[in-house]
Amino acid sequence: MSSNIVSIVGRPNVGKSTLFNRLTKTRQAIVSDISGTTRDRQYGVVEWNGKTFSLIDTGGWVAKTDDVFEDEIRRQVKIAAEEADVILFVVDIMTGITDIDNELADVLRRVKKPVFVVSNKTDNNTLLYNAAEFYSLGLGEPYCISAMSGSGTGDLLDEIIKKLDFSQTEEESSKLPRFAVVGRPNVGKSSLINAFMGEERHIVTDIAGTTRDSIDTHYNKFGMDFYLVDTAGIRKKTKVSEDLEFYSVMRSIRAIENSDVCVLMIDGERGIESQDVNIYRLIMNNKKGLVVFVNKWDIIKDKSKESIKYFENTILSRTAPFTDYPILFGSALTNKNIFKVLQAAYEVYDKKQKLVGTSKLNETMLPLIEAYPPPSMKGKYIKIKYCSQLPNTSVPTFVFYANLPQYIKEPYIRFLENKIREKWDFKGTPIRILINQK
């Protein structure tokens, strides 16, 4: 699929986080009336009419002084403008245009990207007339919405979808697996990619990737044949040098969306941090295979089994409930265990393609379900009579047929997934469980 990024920009307290939560159907972003509440940027996936795209809420600034505040907002807008495909410029219909709005509009008018002026907090029809003021920003027609109630967001999503490129890119280059190396800045991604490539560079060919910012490198040696989905951020310095972390994540999104399996690199010195968890969530939201590689293990003094176990448990606790993926320790600089990373990525890719026979699935799962049935709801017994795995899906997808599917809740779905994982090896790949009407 082609990767699309939509960024939400705007001054503080206009409702960016509320809009993010509304469009991603989550409560991921903290919503508050206090300016600057969004300290960590939020990354999510939006599904609308069968199409999906990535959404970024560009919070992340904390004001020291008014001047620093405005500089930080302007900087974020520039980065969002350069990296995103569509920009949502959120303004507040209750307060009208402010000086910061005018400054942001000045930046956005120079951008060669679609910009939507989103007039938020339009909670009743009498406020619609106030939106005319936003025409003076010089960015076209304002879209009146209420992020709180959801009013107008459907029409806005329809227009966003029209501006994004959903041309199918999966068939373009090859059926070969695609592996992406992702992680926050300075974790050693470039070193790992260089180590993968080694000295036999005549085997390596760069082909244009599926997005303007991605390069797919064909790797064909040691009996392995795949594409390494690399981001241009690794290869060339970008025009805007500030805020590397934000760049890293926006480019990681493109790499993740264009891959089958992601190698998430974690700094062995610093351990797992909130930014690593953010990138992990992106991988899970996009239903990609996962291998975790703890880099810089060569400079860690305590390499005992206890130390490794403690490190593993810390990572797993931060990524629960999904904990069934390989974790490897090594060094991109000394080449320790990097070949194992490729082997693990290959194994995860194979498991994503695995099909369990219907009879075997029913033989295993139905007795377990009978012994531990879903809890009854409103005095009604829930019965699951049959299950099967759907063929030709991006991740292993299992359908369970029940008489009252609406009463089967998340904890029981997790129970079913855990039992499937216990019986069949799906290490590193997400599983989708569907409960359908019998």
C-alpha positions in Angstrom: 0.0 0.0 0.0 1.2 3.5 -0.5 2.0 5.4 2.7 0.1 8.6 3.4 0.8 10.9 6.3 -1.7 13.6 7.5 -0.5 16.2 10.0 -2.6 18.2 12.4 -1.1 21.7 13.1 -2.3 24.7 14.9 -1.7 26.9 18.0 -2.4 25.4 21.4 -5.9 24.8 22.8 -7.7 24.7 19.5 -8.7 21.1 19.9 -6.0 19.2 18.0 -5.9 16.3 20.4 -9.7 16.0 20.5 -9.6 15.9 16.7 -6.8 13.3 16.7 -8.9 11.1 19.1 -12.0 11.5 17.0 -10.4 10.5 13.7 -8.3 7.6 15.1 -11.2 6.4 17.3 -9.0 6.2 20.3 -8.4 8.1 23.6 -4.7 8.1 23.0 -4.1 11.9 23.2 -4.7 13.6 26.6 -7.3 16.3 26.2 -7.3 19.3 28.5 -8.2 23.0 28.6 -4.7 23.9 29.6 -2.5 25.1 26.7 0.4 22.9 25.8 -0.9 19.7 27.4 0.3 17.5 24.5 3.9 17.0 25.4 4.5 13.8 23.4 3.5 13.7 19.8 0.7 11.3 19.0 0.8 8.9 16.0 -2.2 6.9 14.9 -3.9 5.2 12.0 -7.2 6.4 10.5 -9.6 4.1 8.6 -12.3 5.6 6.5 -14.4 3.9 3.8 -11.8 1.1 3.4 -8.9 3.5 3.1 -6.2 4.0 5.8 -3.7 6.7 6.5 -1.4 7.8 9.3 -2.3 10.8 11.4 0.1 12.9 13.5 -0.9 15.4 16.2 2.0 17.9 16.3 1.8 18.8 20.0 5.1 18.3 21.8 6.1 21.8 22.7 6.3 23.3 26.2 6.4 27.0 26.5 9.2 28.8 28.4 8.5 32.2 27.0 6.1 33.5 24.4 8.8 33.9 21.9 10.2 30.3 22.3 6.6 29.1 22.2 5.9 30.7 18.8 9.3 29.6 17.4 8.6 26.0 18.4 5.1 26.0 16.8 6.5 27.5 13.6 9.3 24.9 13.5 6.9 22.0 13.9 4.6 23.4 11.1 7.6 23.6 8.8 8.5 20.0 9.5 4.9 18.8 9.1 4.6 20.7 5.9 7.8 19.1 4.4 7.1 15.6 5.5 3.3 15.2 5.4 1.1 14.6 2.3 -1.9 16.6 3.7 -2.0 19.2 6.5 -5.0 20.0 8.7 -4.6 23.5 10.0 -7.0 23.7 13.1 -8.4 27.0 14.1 -10.9 28.0 16.9 -14.2 29.4 15.7 -14.9 30.8 19.2 -11.8 33.0 19.4 -11.3 33.7 15.6 -8.0 34.5 14.0 -5.0 35.3 16.3 -1.5 36.5 15.5 -0.1 33.0 15.8 -2.8 31.8 13.3 -1.7 34.4 10.8 1.9 33.5 11.2 1.2 29.8 10.7 -1.0 30.6 7.6 2.0 32.6 6.3 4.2 29.4 6.5 1.4 27.1 5.0 0.7 29.4 2.0 4.2 28.7 0.7 3.7 24.9 1.0 3.1 22.9 -2.2 0.8 20.5 -0.3 -3.0 20.4 0.2 -3.9 22.4 3.4 -7.4 22.1 5.0 -8.4 25.0 7.3 -10.4 23.1 10.0 -12.7 25.5 11.9 -13.2 23.6 15.2 -15.7 24.0 18.0 -18.5 24.7 15.5 -21.0 23.1 18.0 -24.1 24.8 16.6 -25.3 26.2 13.3 -25.3 29.8 14.5 -21.5 29.7 14.6 -21.2 28.7 10.9 -21.4 32.4 9.9 -18.3 33.1 12.0 -16.2 30.8 9.8 -16.2 33.3 6.9 -13.5 35.1 8.8 -11.0 32.3 8.1 -11.2 32.9 4.3 -8.8 35.8 5.0 -6.0 33.3 5.9 -5.7 32.7 2.1 -5.9 28.9 2.4 -9.3 28.3 0.8 -12.6 27.3 2.2 -12.8 26.5 6.0 -14.3 23.1 7.0 -16.6 23.6 10.0 -16.4 20.7 12.4 -16.9 19.9 16.1 -14.1 17.4 17.1 -16.0 16.9 20.4 -19.3 15.7 18.9 -17.9 14.5 15.6 -20.1 16.9 13.5 -18.6 17.6 10.1 -15.7 15.1 10.5 -17.1 12.7 7.9 -17.2 15.3 5.2 -13.7 16.4 6.1 -12.4 12.8 5.9 -14.1 12.4 2.4 -12.1 15.4 1.2 -8.8 14.2 2.8 -9.2 10.8 1.1 -9.5 12.6 -2.3 -6.2 14.3 -1.9 -4.2 11.1 -0.9 -2.5 8.7 -3.2 -3.8 5.1 -2.7 -2.4 3.6 -5.9 -1.4 0.0 -5.3 2.3 -0.4 -5.0 2.6 -3.9 -3.7 2.9 -5.5 -7.1 5.3 -2.9 -8.5 8.7 -4.3 -7.6 8.5 -7.9 -6.5 7.0 -10.5 -4.3 10.1 -10.5 -2.2 9.8 -9.8 1.5 10.4 -6.2 2.6 12.2 -5.5 5.9 12.4 -2.0 7.5 15.0 -0.9 10.1 13.3 1.6 12.4 14.1 3.3 15.7 14.7 6.7 17.2 17.7 8.9 16.2 21.2 7.8 17.0 20.2 4.3 17.9 22.5 2.9 15.1 20.1 2.3 12.1 22.7 3.5 9.6 25.4 1.3 11.1 23.1 -1.8 11.0 22.1 -1.1 7.4 25.8 -0.7 6.5 26.6 -3.9 8.3 23.9 -5.8 6.4 25.3 -4.5 3.1 28.9 -5.4 4.0 31.7 -5.1 1.4 30.0 -7.0 -1.5 28.4 -3.9 -2.7 28.3 -5.1 -6.3 25.3 -7.3 -5.3 23.5 -4.3 -3.9 21.2 -2.2 -6.2 19.2 0.8 -5.2 15.8 1.1 -6.8 13.4 3.9 -6.3 11.0 3.1 -3.5 7.3 3.3 -3.3 7.3 6.8 -1.8 9.3 9.9 -2.6 11.3 9.5 0.6 12.1 5.8 0.7 14.8 3.8 -1.0 14.4 0.0 -1.3 17.8 -1.8 -1.4 17.8 -5.2 -2.9 19.8 -7.7 -0.7 20.8 -10.9 -2.3 23.5 -13.0 -0.6 24.0 -15.8 1.9 20.9 -17.5 0.4 18.7 -14.5 1.4 16.8 -12.4 -1.1 14.7 -9.4 0.1 14.3 -5.7 0.0 15.6 -3.5 2.8 13.2 -0.6 3.1 15.3 2.3 4.1 14.3 5.9 4.7 16.1 8.8 3.0 16.7 10.4 6.3 19.4 7.8 6.8 21.0 8.6 3.4 20.9 12.4 3.2 20.7 15.4 5.4 17.4 17.1 5.3 16.9 20.8 4.7 15.4 21.5 8.1 17.9 20.2 10.7 15.9 20.8 13.8 13.8 18.3 15.7 15.4 15.1 14.5 13.0 13.0 16.6 10.0 14.3 14.7 11.6 13.7 11.4 12.7 10.2 12.4 9.1 9.2 13.3 7.6 10.7 10.1 10.1 8.8 8.0 9.7 5.7 10.1 5.9 5.8 9.3 6.7 5.6 5.6 9.2 2.8 6.1 6.8 0.8 8.3 3.9 1.1 6.0 6.0 -0.1 3.0 7.4 -3.2 4.8 6.3 -6.7 5.8 8.6 -7.0 8.9 10.1 -4.2 11.0 13.4 -4.5 12.9 12.9 -2.1 15.9 16.3 -1.0 17.2 16.6 -0.1 20.9 19.7 1.6 22.4 21.3 -0.9 24.9 22.7 2.0 26.9 19.5 3.9 27.3 17.0 1.0 27.4 13.4 1.2 26.1 12.0 4.8 26.1 8.7 6.3 25.3 9.8 7.1 21.8 10.6 3.4 21.2 7.1 2.5 22.5 5.6 5.1 20.1 7.3 3.4 17.1 6.3 0.0 18.4 2.7 1.1 18.5 3.0 2.3 14.9 4.3 -1.2 13.9 1.3 -2.9 15.7 -1.3 -0.4 14.3 0.0 -1.2 10.8 -0.1 -5.0 11.5 3.5 -5.6 10.6 5.8 -8.4 11.8 8.3 -7.4 14.6 11.9 -8.2 15.6 13.4 -6.2 18.4 17.2 -5.7 18.2 19.0 -4.2 21.3 22.0 -2.5 19.8 25.3 -1.3 21.4 25.5 -4.5 23.5 29.3 -4.5 23.0 29.7 -1.5 25.3 27.4 -2.9 28.1 29.6 -4.2 31.0 27.1 -6.6 32.6 26.2 -9.2 29.9 25.1 -11.9 32.3 22.0 -14.0 31.7 20.3 -12.2 34.6 21.0 -8.8 32.9 19.6 -10.0 29.6 16.5 -11.5 31.2 15.9 -8.2 33.1 16.3 -6.2 29.9 13.9 -8.5 28.0 11.3 -8.3 30.8 11.5 -4.5 30.8 10.8 -4.4 27.1 8.0 -6.9 27.2 6.3 -5.1 30.1 6.3 -1.8 28.1 4.7 -3.5 25.0 2.1 -5.8 26.7 -0.3 -7.4 25.9 1.6 -8.4 22.7 4.8 -10.0 23.9 5.3 -12.9 21.4 8.2 -11.6 19.4 12.0 -12.2 19.1 14.4 -10.0 21.1 18.0 -10.1 20.0 21.1 -8.5 21.6 24.1 -7.5 19.6 26.2 -4.7 18.0 25.9 -3.2 14.5 29.4 -1.8 15.0 31.1 -5.2 15.7 28.6 -7.2 13.5 27.6 -9.3 16.6 24.3 -11.2 16.0 23.3 -9.1 12.9 23.0 -12.2 10.8 20.6 -13.6 13.4 18.5 -10.4 13.0 18.0 -11.2 9.3 17.2 -14.8 10.0 14.7 -13.8 12.7 13.1 -11.3 10.2 12.8 -14.1 7.6 11.2 -16.5 10.1 8.7 -13.8 11.1 7.9 -13.2 7.4 7.3 -16.9 6.9 5.0 -17.1 9.9 2.9 -14.2 8.6 2.1 -16.5 5.6 1.3 -19.6 7.7 -2.1 -21.3 7.2 -3.6 -23.6 9.8 -5.9 -26.3 8.4 -9.5 -25.9 9.4 -9.9 -29.4 10.8 -6.8 -29.1 13.0 -7.9 -25.6 14.2 -11.3 -26.9 15.2 -9.9 -30.1 16.8 -7.6 -27.9 19.0 -9.8 -24.9 19.7 -13.3 -26.3 20.2 -12.5 -28.5 23.3 -10.7 -25.5 24.8 -13.7 -23.2 24.2 -16.0 -25.9 25.7 -13.8 -26.1 28.8 -13.5 -22.3 29.1 -16.6 -20.8 27.3 -17.1 -17.0 27.0 -18.8 -15.6 30.1 -22.6 -15.5 29.8 -24.2 -12.1 29.3 -27.7 -11.0 30.4 -28.5 -14.6 31.3 -27.7 -15.8 27.7 -25.1 -18.5 27.0 -22.6 -17.8 24.3 -21.7 -20.7 22.1 -18.8 -20.9 19.6 -19.4 -23.8 17.2 -16.8 -23.4 14.4 -13.6 -21.6 13.5 -11.3 -21.2 10.5 -8.4 -19.2 9.2 -9.0 -16.8 6.3 -6.6 -17.2 3.3 -4.7 -14.4 1.6 -4.7 -11.9 4.4 -1.9 -9.5 5.3 -1.7 -11.0 8.9 -3.0 -14.4 10.1 -6.7 -13.9 10.6 -9.0 -16.3 12.4 -12.8 -16.2 12.4 -14.8 -17.7 15.2 -18.6 -18.2 14.6 -20.8 -17.6 17.6 -24.5 -17.3 18.3 -24.1 -13.9 20.1 -20.8 -12.4 18.8 -21.6 -8.9 20.2 -21.2 -10.3 23.8 -17.7 -11.6 23.3 -15.3 -9.1 24.9 -11.6 -8.2 24.5 -10.3 -10.4 27.4 -11.8 -13.5 25.8 -10.5 -12.6 22.4 -7.0 -12.4 24.0 -7.6 -15.8 25.5 -8.3 -17.3 22.1 -5.2 -15.6 20.6 -3.0 -16.9 23.4 -4.3 -20.4 22.9 -3.6 -20.2 19.1 0.0 -18.9 19.9 0.6 -21.7 22.4 -0.3 -24.4 19.8 1.1 -22.9 16.6 4.2 -20.7 16.3 3.3 -17.2 15.2 6.2 -15.5 17.0 6.7 -12.0 15.8 3.5 -11.6 13.8 0.3 -9.9 15.0 -2.9 -12.1 14.8 -6.4 -10.8 14.0 -9.4 -12.5 15.6 -12.8 -11.9 14.2 -16.1 -13.0 15.9 -18.9 -13.5 13.4 -22.5 -14.5 13.5 -23.0 -18.2 13.3 
